[in-house]
């Protein structure tokens, strides 16, 4: 072969080697870039899942210990029973329609439906309690901030319930009458307090003693070993302790009254406890019926994509050992199914109202006697606030029928 031909062939081979090397380098760049993007995406989804899971199962009592006093009394109009309060810079609750509590400096008043509003103020009638001074910063809230005597005029005693983790404080609100051998075990919701239970006055009028409990991770109660909420998977045992306390003090039967996560805890008591048979009736107010449905709904509220919502459940299970799929009364109902009053707000932003409707339909197939009251316009655990008379009539009628007189 002539030397010129050999040189051309060598040059072609060298060029081919360069092209091959450039292709390999481009592939490496693509692989590294895609891998980096995947790491960023997976890391971002995991981080979002971690953040959402933190909000879902870590206790946080800041709302009650550091309330947002953004509402300012601008004017008091009228006199006597006709007084109204004009609230400037109104917060979320001050603008909601219905009946709410107005709190300042340890004082409480009840304010009614909005009678006038502007972009920076609302005017509401003062239904009960004193009027604050102009310029006072107040907190308009859906729950009573103080104790049953201060807020409701009901005598009570602070008692201690012995739980497996240690003593947990509770309010005992006595009542007398033909039904007083049936005690109400009242279970509040996530990050709430005993004073967030709207039906207590109705139970008192029915002659049903109330034991408003605390459970693990509550203020004043023992912390869970891992410090996390378990959505009833372990908290139901604190309800068991409360039932035993009631039995040791004369209760023959109990009513379970659960609000928000307290409803989920009450449901898990029915599913898991050997004491479920002593439950005469149950009331669930804005309950978390199905944790898978609630988690999906809350993830969507946070704007989380579907993979992050799925991952959030896995993160929670990994960090707490709780199988959220089992915390579902629709797909995993209890063997004991007492008559149940279910109350829900149609505008609930924390627990989807469709979940409650699905549960009612499922209950029919399960022969679970459920009475359902849905309140248009009501937010989470604010059905009483939206329509107090209707709420109290429903509760009174249901328990008059389901809790028999014992004497």
Secondary structure, DSSP 8 states (H G I E B T S, - for coil): --HHHHHHHHHHHHHHHHHHHHHHHHHHHHHHHHHHHHHHHHHHHHHHHHHHHHHHHB---HHHHS----EEEEEEES-GGG-EEEEES--TGGGSSS-EEEEETTEEEEEEEEEEEETTEEEEEEEES----TT-EEEEESS--S-HHHHH----EEEEEEETTEEEEEEEE---STTTTEEEEEE--TT--GGG-TTHHHHHHTT--EEEE--TTSTTS---TTSB--TTTTTHHHHHHHHHHHHHTT-SEEEEEEETHHHHHHHHHHHH-TTGGGEEEEEEES---BHHHHHHHHHHHTT--HHHHHHHHHHHHHHH---GGG-BTTTS--S---EEEEEEETT-SSS-HHHHHHHHHHHHHTT--EEEEEETT--TT-HHHH-HHHHHHHHHHHHHHHS----
